[in-house]
Amino acid sequence: MKKLIVIAASGLLVLSPASAADKVKIGFLSTLSGPLAVLGTEAQDGFNLALRENNNKVGGLPVEVLVGDDQASPDAGKQAADRMLKRDKVDFMTGVLFSNVLLTIAPSVFAAKVFYISSGAGPAALAGAQCNPFFFGIGWQNDGQSEAMGQYLKENGFKNVYLLAANYAGGKDNITGFKRTFDGGIVGESYVKLGALDFSSELAEIRATKGDALFFFLPGAMGTNFIKQYVAAGLDKQMPLFAPGYDADEDTIAGVGAPMIGLRNASHWAWDLDNPANKHFVEAFQSAYRRYPSVFSFQGYEAFNLIARAVSDVKGNLEDKDALRDAIKAARFASARGDFKFNTNQFPIQNYYLRVVQKDGTGTITNRTIGTIFKNHTDSYASLCPMK
């Protein structure tokens, strides 16, 4: 009898790894409170739409989503991430929008050998020398949209530009990207506290510089307030505004309205891109939420669909990390941006488009795609990544 018990117990031990993956746990950690929460809500809405379309399953396994609010704070983000990793034992993480938060939680995520699918932040450090097999940027490397706008302003004869950005890793990456492609003069450069809503001192300095354009990176309510104050001060007549796409997107337009008409911006995605996957996504999003999707809702949607396809490709075997990584990198899902692929540093190679804010046929103020700035654009840090 004792021998039979030992044999039976051994059998259970052998079977346990195969039966361990009875569900897929995804930690969705994002900014869901405070003045920057609109961006987290956008990302969560897109993620939840994809979750529903997949009937809350991936690869035949039910999905459990653990939601956390990082409050755009590295400390709050670290606490929430550690809870997801240590207590909840998540298989994937996603959702963080701010690079200072992501850079704080990344060491714990990688140490736990959990795949992080970034639907927002794409800091330079994780694209270059600190790239990691467990990190994939499904959206962008931070510099990309700003590199595209720098290229556009250079090609269109702007000579003296004022630069304004939020003072954190993402803001600095965006300004670095703009400077990389714009070869004109910089008449002024200011960094403001992340979450700041009053720009009176910056407006006075901008007025005095007499540049011929202003490029800004101010996420969430920061951008909404800045554009309102800038236009109210009449500075848009002196220096037209330009921005990366996430600062001139549908969530910002909803908060600002008509003062944004004419603002040109660059993005790797737009709701009017003409491909079947995008048409499906936009129609489904509008049906669910009664508004145009934003870049962040698009990327939340893409993050879930990337995870879903990868888990399906490995037939739910989450223990085989190498196979799972290969499946994620293959990106065998229909992206709403059209064709893209991951580079060796696991950031996308993709197009960047020129958009302008205007009224559509129904009178709704929204973005319209009017050109392509970069085709198959590679981020500027991939050569520094030791992964092959």
N, C-alpha and C positions, 0 to 999 in steps of 0.2 A: 504493500500500500504506500509506504514512504517513497519507494522508487517511482510509483505512478504519479504521486503528488509532485515530485521533483521534475519529472518529464512534462507534466501539464504546465507547471510554472515556467519551465524553459520555453515551452511553446508560446506562452503569453508574451514572454520577453521578445521572442523573435517576431511576433506579429505586431507589437506595439508601434514601431516606427511607421509601418504601412498604414495603420489605422489612425495615426495621430492627426493627420490632416482631414478632420471631419468637417472643418469649416475654414474659411479664409478670413483672417482678421486684418483690417486696414485701419490704421490710425490717421484720422483726418484732423490735423492740427493747423489752425489758421487764425487770422485776426477777426474775431467775431464780436468785439465790443470796442467802444471808443471812436474817435473821429476818423479812423482808417478802416472801420468795420465794413463799409460798403463793398470793399474789394473782397474780403473774406466771404461775404454773403454771395457775391457773384460766383466765386469759385465753388462754393458749396452747392449752389443751385445747379451749376453745370454737372458737378460730380453726381448729385442725387438724380438728375435726369438720366444719366448713363446707367446708374444703379437700377433704376426702375425699368429701363428698357431691357436690361439683362435679367429681369425678374429676380433681383437680389441674389443672383448666382453667378459664379465664374467657374469654368471647367467642371460643371456639374456639382460644385460645392456651394453651400449657402455662404453668404457674406455677412460678417458682423463688422459694423463700422463704429469705431470708438472716436468720439468727437471731443476736441479740446480747443480752448481759446488761449492763444499766446499773447493777446492784448498788444501785439507789436513790441513786446518786451522780451529781451533775451532771457531774463531770469524766469519769468512766467512760462516762457516756451520750454526752457530746460526742465522745469518741474513737471510740466505736462508730458513732455516727451519721455522723461525717465519713467513716469507712471505707465505710459503705454508700452514701453519696452520691457520693464521689469515685472510689473504686475499683470498687465493684460497680454503680454507675449505676442505682440502684433507681428504679422508676416510682412507687411508693407507699411510705409508711411508716406504721406503726401500733404499738400495744402499750405505750407508756409510761404508767405508772400514777401517777407522782408529779409534781406541778406544777413543783417546782424543777428537775427533770430536763428536763421538756418546755420550760420557758421558756428553758433554756440551749441546747437544740438547735434551737429553732424558727427563729432567724435563718438558720442554715445551710440548713435545709430549704426555707425560702421563697426564699432566694437562688438555690437550685438549681432552683426552679420544680417542686418535687415535692409532690404532694398528701399531706398528713398527715391520716389518718383516726383520730381519737382514740377509742380504746376504753376510756379511763380518765380521765386528767387533763382537767379543764375549767377552767383558771384564769381568773379574772375579767379579767385583762389582755387575753387573746385573745378574750374575748366582747365587750369594749367598744372603747375607742379604738384598741387594737392588733389588732383583728380583721384577718384576711387572707384573700384569695381562695383560698389554698392550704390553709386549715385548716378541717376539719369535725369537730365534736364529736358523734359518733354516740351517746354515752351521756347525758351531763349537763353542765351548767355546775356547778362545784363547790358553789355555794351552795344548789342546788335542794332536795336531800333535807333539808337542815338548815332551810331556810325552811319546808318542810312540817311538820317536827317542832316548830318554834317556833309555828306556827299551831295545831297540835294541843294543845300545852301551854297556850297562851293560852285556847283554847276550852274546856278542861277544868279550868279554875280553879286552875292552879298559879301561885303568886305569887312564889316565891323559888327561883331555880335556880342551881346551881353549874355552871360551864363548864370543861371540860378538853379539850385538843387537842394534837396533835403540832405542834411549832414549825417549820412551813414553810408555803409559800404555800397548799397545800391545806387545812391545818388552820386557817389564818387566814380563808380564804374561808368555810369551814363555820361558824365562829363568827360571822362577819359575817352570813351568811345567817340563822342562828338569831335573832340580835338584831334583824334586820330585821322579823320577824313577831311575835316574843314581846315583849309590852309590860310584863311584870312586872319584879321586881327581880332583879339579879344579885348573889348573896351572895359570890361568889368566882370567879376566872378564872385558870387556870394553863395554861402551855404547856410541854411536855416535849420533850426531844430526840427527833427522829425515830429510831425503832429502840429506844428505851428499853424495858426489860422489868421494872424494879423501881419500884414506885409507893408505897413506904412513906411517904415524906415528904408526898406529895400526899394520901394517905389520912388522915394525921393532921390536915392542914389542913381537909380535907373534913368530918371528924367534928366539928371545932370550929365550923363555920359554921351547922349546924342548918337547912339549907335544906329545901325540900320535894320537890326532884327534882334529879337530876344528868344533864346532857347531855354526851356525850363523843364525840370523833372521834379514834380511835387505830387506824390501819390494821394489818392483818396480825396478827403475833404480839403486837404491842403491846396490841391490844384483848383478845386471848385471855388474856394474863397479867393485865391490869387487871381484867377481870370476875372471874376466879378470886380475886384478892387482895381485891377489893371485897366479894364475897359471903363469903369466909372471915373477913373482919373484921366481918361482921354489919351493914355499912352499908346494904345493900339494904333492911333493915327500917326504917331511918331515912329514906333518900332513894332512891326507886325510880329505876332507870336508864332512860334514853331515848337513842336513837342514830339517826344516818342509816343507811339500809339496808345500806350496804357494811360497817358495823361490827357488824352483827347478822345477818350472812348465813350461808349454809350452811358456808363454810369456818371461820368462827368457832365456829359451833355444834358442828362436828366436834371442835374442840379444847377446848371448854368443857363441853358436855353439859348436864345437868339444871339447873345454876345459872342458865342463861339463860332457863328457862321463865318466861313472863310478860313478857319484855322487849319493849316496843313500839318500832317503828322505821318509817321512811318510805322508800319506793322507787318509782321509775318503772316497775319491772318486778317480777314475782313468778312463781315456777314454776307457781303454780296459776291464773294468768289464763286465762280461758276463751275462747280463740280457736284456730283450726286451726293457725296457724303456731307458736304456743307449745306446743301439745300435741305437734306433731311434734318440735320442738326438745328438749323435756324427755324424751320417750320415747327419742329417738336418743341423747341425752347419757347417760341412765341405762343404756342398753344398752351404750354404749361404755366408760363409766367406773364403773358400779355405784355411783353416788351422785347426789344432787340437784345440779343446776347452781346456780352462784352468779351474782350480778349481773355479776361480772367474766367468767365463762365465757360468759354471755349476750352481753355486749358484744364479746368477741372473735369470737363467732359472727356477730353483726350486722355488724361491721367488714368481715369477708371477704365477706359476702353483698352489702353495699353496693358494694364494689369490683367484685365479679363482675358485678352487674347494670349498673353504669355502663360497664364495658369492653365488655360485650355491646351496650349501647345505641349506642356509638360504633363498633361493628363492629371493635374492636381497634385503632382509629386513636388511638394514645396521643400523637401529635404535636400534635393539635388540642386545645390546653389549654382553650380556651373551651368547646368542645363537651363535653369531658370533665367540666369543672366543672359545666356545666348538667346533665349526666347524673347526676352525684353528688348535686347539690342536689335533683333530682327525686325521688330515693329511691324508685324504682319496684321495690321488693322487698317481700315480705310480712314485716313486722317482727313478732317474737314479743311485742312489747309492745302490739300492736294499732296503731291509727291514730296517726301522728305526722307532722309535717312540719318542715323546717328553716326557722328564722326568717331574717331578713335578715343576721344575724351568723353564720349557719351552725351554730347550736346548735338542739336540738330544742324544739318546742312540744309538750308531752305532759302526761299525767296523772301525779299522784303519789298512791300508795296507802298506807294504814295497814296494817301487818302486825304480828302478834304471834307470838312463839316459843312453840310448844306441841307436844304429842305428836300424831302423826297416827293413823290407824286401825290401823296396824301397830306402834305404839309408838315410831316414829322421831321424834326431836325435830327440828322443822323450823319454817319460817315458814308462817303462814296469813294470807291477805288478809282483812281485816275491814271495810274501808271505803275511801272515796276522799277525800283531803284537798284536792287541787287538780285541776281539770279544765282541760286545754289551757293549762297554765302556761307563761308566758313568763319567761325569765331577766331579771334586773334590770339588765343591762348592754347589752341590744340597742339601746336608744335612743342609746347613745354610739358605736355602730359606724357609720363613714361609708359602708359598703357598702349598696346598695339592692337 
